[in-house]
């Protein structure tokens, strides 16, 4: 019965699905990740799993309208796909969901269906791999940097951008160890992505699947044939695509002497750590052209320039950080206790200093006749004479208390306001 209801709702909704209404929903809620053509938007590079290419006719042809409806409504996690796909079932009505499905179909349906949607952005066909160009490529060659081998780093960007997602191939030294390969996000984060190494006769080929045009590759390889202090190797940099700007930097090991390069570097730069970089820049390098660099130097030390960061000390660092945090908390707590104790001592001392003049009642019956005369209301001339002279008189007036109950008395009191006993003046 449930299947029958769903089938009925499906046929009714898809029959009235409005692609133009779905276009508005898509541009508001979907274009950030999937892009205006369905091939990926500006948020795609920030996702661990890239969004599905909705313009892929081969893939979209295997998906039914009901499956697309379920993914949009329930989200990726509920349908066995990436959790990055948000569920819109609580934001859109049933009709709006089917309208979105109708528009998504136009992204891969070809020009005939797309023409039925006025003012829609036409899907651009991906450029063939042979037509791709490297807008820029930077090659870094660092011998014995943090490893006895040579560290190779590549950073690049392909063009045209609308060709992606796409697969690219890069030549790498034979037997190299890939330590990282993938895409570069808009925030310049290096995100690992699927890749494979295709073996060759003299060199290997790295095949990298990219959802975005920016990429990176990092690897180690060992070109040294001897273990002596005299080091020499040749690094060929063949190109599989035309390169508009090709930049190369070769780092000289810290403990190396008699460092030579062929060809001679165009520029040199030294950083604050003492590393010297020999730099090159080439423009409009044609496909298949090879830039070869011969590097030679003398190095008697067997250790690399810097120590490699090992992953194992990380838990120890975290444990030490937690220990340091505990010491900081205990120190703050101990300081608070000492501060409170000091404040209490000062307060107690202050109270002891003020007890004779403020808190200790002096029975009025023990006062001398002269002092009682000063406290009487008719002692105004004496008060005026001593008003401008610093004396203990104001303090003396402040210690007049009832002899019976100890309550403080005012000069005009005839009876104690605490116990009612008459006041003897």
N, C-alpha and C positions, 0 to 999 in steps of 0.2 A: 504493500500500500504506500509506504514511504517513497520507494523508488518511483512509483507511478506519479506521485505528487511532484517529486523533483523533476521528473521528465516533462510533465505538463508545464511546470513553471519555467523550465528551461526553454522549451519550444515557444512558449508565449512571449518570454522576455526577449529571446534572441530575434524573434520575428519583428519586434518593435524597437530593438536596440538602435539608438541614434548615434552614429559615429561623430557627428558634429558636436553633440552635447558631451560625448565622451572625450573629445579633443580638449574641451575646456577643463574637464576634470584631470586629464592626463597632464596638461601644462601646469596645473596648480599643484598636483600632488606627486607626480611621477617623474617629471623631467629632470629633477635634480640628480637622480641616480641613473636613470635610463637614457637621458639626453633627448633632445627634440626629435631625433631620427630613430631612437630606440637602440643606438649603438654605444651608449654610455655618456653620462653627464659629468659635471664638475665634481660631484661627490664620489664618483666611482673609484677614484684612486685611493680614497680613504677607507675603503671597505676591504676586509680580509678576503672575502669572496666577491669577485666582480659581478655586477648585475648581468642577467641574461641578455644577450643580443637579440632584441625583439625584431630586428630587421633580417634575421637569419631565416630565409625561406625554408631551408631543409629542416631546421629544428622546429620552427613554428608549424610546419605542416604535420608534425607528429602529435601536436597538442590539440585536444578538442576544446570547444568553447566552454564546456563544463569544467575542464581542468583549469583553464585560465580564470574562470569565475571563482573557483575554489581558492586559487593562489591569491588573487586580489582580495577576496573576502576574508580568508582565514590566516593568511600570511605564510611565509616560507617554512617556519618551524613546524606548523601543523600539517604541512603537505610534503614533508621530507626534503625540503630545500633549505637554502640558507636562512638563518634567523634574521639576517639583515633586511629581508623582505617584510615590510610592515603589513599588518592586517588592517583592512579598511572596512570590514563588515560593520563596525560600530560607528563609522563616520558617514558611510554612503548607504542610500536605500538600495533595494533590489534592482530597481530600474536603472539607477546610476551605475551600479556595478556592471550591468549588461551593456550600458552605453560605453563604459570604459573598455570592455571586451571588444565591442564593435570597432572602436578606434584603434586598439592595439593590433587588430587584424589588418588594418590598412598599412601599417608600417612595413609589413613583409609581403603584402599582396601584389605589389607592382604598381605601375603607373595607372593602370586602368581603374583599379579600386581607389587609388589615392586621388584621382581626379574627381571622384564623387564627393570628396570633402573639400569645400571651398577654403581658400586661404591657408591650407595646411602646408607644413614644411615638407618638401619631398625628401624621401630617403635617398641618400647618396650611396652609390655602390662602392664597396671597399676597393681601394686601389690594389692592383696585383702586386705581389711581393717584389717583382722585378722593377716596378716603377717607384718603389720607396727610395727616399733620399735621407741621409743623415744631415739634419740641419747643423748639428755640431757634435763633436766627439772629443773627449779628453782621455788620453792614455797616460797613466802614471806607471813608471818602472822604478821600483825601489829595491835594489839588491841588499840582501842581508839586513833588512830593516828590523823585524822582530822574529826572524826565522833564518836559519842558514840558507834557505832558498831565496828566490826572487819573488817579491810581491807585485802582482799586476792588478791594476784597478782601472775600470772603464766606466765612464759616465757619458751618456749620450741622449739625444732626442731625435726622434724620427719625424718625417713629414711626408705626405700630408697627414694632419691629425685625424681627419675623418676616416682614414683607412683602418683605424683601430676600433675594436680588438683585432690583432693580427699576430702572426708568428714571424720572427726575424731570426737570421742565422749570423753568427759571429765566429771568425777563425780564432782558435786558441792553441797554445803549445801542446804538443802531444804528451799525454800522461799527466796533465795538470790536475791539481786538486781544487775543485770549485768550493770555495768557502761561503759564497753568497751570490745570488743572481735573482733579479726580479725587476720591479717597477719602482719609480720614484714618485711619491705623492706630491700634491700641490704644496704641502708643508715641508717638502724636501725630506720626507721620511723614506728610508730604504725598506721596502716591503718585499719579502721573498715571494716568488711566483713559480709556477711549474716550468721546468726546463729539462732538457736531456742532452747528453753528449753523444755525438755521432762520430765514431772512430774513422780516421783516414790514414793514408800512407805516411805522409810527412807531418801532418798536423791534424788536429781534431776540429770538429765544428760544434759549437754550442747553439742549440735551437731553443729559443726563448719565446714563450707565449705571453704576449703583452696585451692587457686591456687598455693601456694608455701609451702614448708615444715615448715617454721618458723611461730610461732603463739604467741599470747598473750591473756590473759583474766584478767580482773579486776572486782571485785565485793565486795559488802558489805553484811554481814549477822550478825544477832544478836543472839549470843549463851547464853546471860546472862538471867537467870531466875529470878534473884532478883535485886533490885535497891540499895542495900547497898554498903558499901565500900569494902566488901570482894568479890573479883571477881575470878571465876574459870570456865573454860570450857575445853572441850576435842575436838580436831580437828582430825578427821580421814582422812587420805590421801590414799584412795584405788587407785589402778592403773588399767587402762584398757589396757595398753600396757607394754611390757617389757621396762625397763629404764636402759640405760647404765650408766648414771651419774645423780643422783638425789640429788640436793642441796636444803637445807632448811635454811631460816633465820627467826628468830622470834624476833621482835623488842619489847623492854621493854618500856612501856609508861614513859614519863619524870617524872610524878608526882607519880609513883607507888613505893611502898616499899614492902619488903618481897616477892620479885619476885622469883618463883620457877618453875622448868620445870622437866617434866618426859617424856622421858629420859633426863639425864643430857646432856648439850650441849658439843659438841666436841671442839668448840672454842668460844671465845668471842671477840668482837671488839667494840670500842667506837669511834664515829665520833666527828667532831668538834662542833656539835650542842648538844652534851651530850647524844645522843641516844646510848644505848647498844644493840648490835645484838648478839643473841645466835645462833650459826651456826652448821649445820650438813651436812654430805656428805656421800652418799651411792652409791655403785657401783653394777651394774648388778642386779637390783631389778627385780624380776620375775613378770609376769603378774598376777594380782589378789592379790598380797601381799599388805598389808595395814600397813602404818607407822602412828601410833597414837601418838599425842602430847597432854599432859595434862599441862595446863597453869594456874597458880594461882598467885594472887598478891593482895595487899591492896592499895586502892586508894580512898581517901576522896574527892578529887576535882572532880566536875562534868563536868568540861570542858575537851575537848580532848587535846592532846599534842600540836597541832598547830591549827591555825585557817584555816578553809576550804576556799579555794579561790572560791568566788561566781562569777557567770558569769555576774551579773548585774553591778558591778562597772566598767566593761570594757568600756562602752561608756563614763563614767565620766573620766576615765583615758585618753581616746583619746581626750576628750574635753579639759582636763587640759593640755595635750601635745600640742594641737593646741594653747591654750592660752599662754603657755610658749614659743612656737615658735614665736608668735606675739610679745611678750615682747622682745625677743632676737632681732628680726628684727628692732623694734622701737629703741632699745638701740644702735644697730649698726648704724642706720640712724642718731640718735642724735649725736653719737660720730663723725660721718663723718662731720656733720655740724659744730660741735665745732672745729674739726681739720682744716677744710677749713677756718673758721673764724680766727683761730689763725695764720694760714699761711698768710692770707691776711693782718692781723695786722702787722706781722713781716715784710712782704714785703713792706708795706706802710712806716713802721718805717725806714727800710733800705733805702728806696728812699729819705725820708726826711733827713737822715744823710748824704747822698752823694750829695744832691742838691747844696751846696755851692761850691764844688770843681769840679763837673762834668757837671751839666746841666745848670747852670746859666751863660750865656755869659757875659763877662766883656768887655765893649767897649775899644778898643785899645787907643782911644783919651784920656782916663782918666788915663792912665798909666804914671808914673813918667819917667823922662829922664833916671834915673838909670836903671829902669826895662826894658825900651825899649832898652837900650844898651845891657842888658843881652840877649835879644831875637834876636839881630842882628846876621847875619852870621859871622861877624868878631870878635865875642866874644868867640873865641875858647880857648884862654889861661885861661879865667876865668872858663869855663866849665871843663877843664882838672883838674884845681886846686880843684874843689869841687866835682869831679866825685865820689870819694871814701868816701865822707862825707855825712851822712844822712842829707837831707835838704828838703825844699819844692820846690826846683828849678824845678824838673820834673813836679810837679803839676802846677807850675806857667806857664811853657811853654805850658801846655795842655789847658790853658783857653784863648788863643788868638783867638778872633772872629772878624768878620767884623762888624764895627760900624753901617753900613747901613742895612744889612739883617740878621746879627747874625750868618752867616755860619762860621764854624771853619776854621782857616787859618793855613797854613804851614809856616815854617820860610822863605822859598824861594819865597812865593807868592808875586807878585808885583801887581796883580789885584785879586779882589774877584772872585772865580769861581762860585759864586751864582748870584751876581748882576752885576759883571763886573766893579765895582767901583775901582779906583786906591787905593792902600794901601799906607798910609803915614808911612814911617819908621822914 
